[in-house]
Amino acid sequence: MTFQFLLSTPDKTYFNGPADSLVVPGLGGYFGVLAKHACMVAAIGTGIAKVQSAGVTKLFVIDGGVAEVTPDETVILADLAISATDIADAEQKLEELKVKRVVPVSF
């Protein structure tokens, strides 16, 4: 059983199609979505989103945004999304994103 999934930023749509499952970084930790999920709205944190679609896993580094989940559709409007080719690539891109955030303190 699938549900419609849309992952978009202000600049680009990264995924728009049927999905079998989804794991997303929320502010309080990762959460999963399957078809017929209860309705909810959640703030998105920073991490790796994993989408299973037609036997293929797609990975995205996500940073901020909001997710709206209904029984038949999930929409994520992310502040930032980066496509990754595999888990090692996703982890590297996530680490690079975190490093860019470190602001030196000067006195």
C-alpha positions as CSV (number, residue, x, y, z in Angstrom):
1,M,0.0,0.0,0.0
2,T,1.4,3.4,-1.0
3,F,0.7,7.1,-0.2
4,Q,1.5,10.2,-2.1
5,F,4.7,12.0,-1.0
6,L,5.9,15.4,-1.8
7,L,9.3,16.8,-0.7
8,S,9.8,20.4,-1.7
9,T,11.9,23.5,-0.8
10,P,11.2,27.1,-1.9
11,D,13.5,26.5,-4.9
12,K,12.9,22.9,-6.0
13,T,10.7,19.8,-5.8
14,Y,12.9,16.8,-4.8
15,F,10.3,14.1,-4.7
16,N,6.7,13.9,-5.9
17,G,5.2,10.4,-6.3
18,P,4.0,7.3,-4.5
19,A,6.0,6.0,-1.5
20,D,5.8,2.8,0.5
21,S,7.4,4.2,3.6
22,L,9.1,7.3,4.9
23,V,11.4,8.1,7.8
24,V,11.9,11.8,8.7
25,P,13.9,13.8,11.2
26,G,11.5,15.6,13.5
27,L,12.5,18.0,16.2
28,G,12.0,15.3,18.9
29,G,13.6,12.5,16.9
30,Y,12.9,10.5,13.8
31,F,9.4,9.4,13.0
32,G,8.0,7.0,10.4
33,V,5.1,7.3,8.0
34,L,3.2,4.5,6.2
35,A,-0.1,4.6,4.2
36,K,-3.2,5.3,6.3
37,H,-1.1,7.2,9.0
38,A,-3.1,9.3,11.4
39,C,-3.3,13.0,10.5
40,M,-0.5,15.1,12.1
41,V,1.6,18.2,11.6
42,A,5.3,18.1,12.7
43,A,8.3,20.4,12.7
44,I,11.2,19.0,10.8
45,G,14.7,19.0,12.3
46,T,18.1,18.3,10.7
47,G,18.9,14.8,9.5
48,I,18.5,12.2,6.8
49,A,15.1,11.4,5.3
50,K,14.7,7.9,3.8
51,V,11.9,7.2,1.3
52,Q,11.1,3.7,0.1
53,S,9.4,3.8,-3.3
54,A,8.9,0.8,-5.6
55,G,11.7,-1.1,-3.9
56,V,14.2,1.8,-4.3
57,T,15.5,3.8,-1.3
58,K,16.0,7.5,-1.8
59,L,17.9,9.6,0.7
60,F,17.8,13.3,1.4
61,V,19.5,15.5,3.9
62,I,16.8,17.8,5.3
63,D,17.3,20.9,7.5
64,G,14.2,22.5,9.0
65,G,10.6,22.8,7.7
66,V,7.2,21.3,8.4
67,A,5.5,18.0,7.5
68,E,1.8,17.5,7.1
69,V,0.7,13.9,7.2
70,T,-2.8,12.6,6.2
71,P,-3.9,9.0,5.6
72,D,-3.2,9.3,1.9
73,E,-0.5,12.0,1.5
74,T,2.5,13.4,3.2
75,V,3.9,16.8,2.3
76,I,7.2,18.1,3.6
77,L,8.0,21.7,2.9
78,A,11.7,21.9,3.9
79,D,13.9,24.9,4.4
80,L,16.8,23.0,2.8
81,A,17.0,19.6,1.1
82,I,20.0,17.8,-0.5
83,S,19.8,14.6,-2.5
84,A,22.2,11.8,-1.6
85,T,23.2,8.8,-3.6
86,D,23.7,6.4,-0.6
87,I,23.9,6.4,3.2
88,A,27.6,7.3,3.2
89,D,27.0,10.3,0.9
90,A,24.0,11.4,3.1
91,E,26.1,11.2,6.3
92,Q,28.9,13.2,4.7
93,K,26.5,15.9,3.4
94,L,24.9,16.0,6.8
95,E,28.2,16.4,8.5
96,E,29.2,19.2,6.0
97,L,26.0,21.0,6.8
98,K,26.6,20.8,10.5
99,V,30.2,22.1,10.1
100,K,28.9,25.1,8.1
101,R,26.7,26.0,11.0
102,V,29.5,26.3,13.5
103,V,30.1,30.0,14.1
104,P,33.4,30.9,15.6
105,V,33.1,32.9,18.9
106,S,35.2,36.0,19.1
107,F,35.6,38.2,22.1
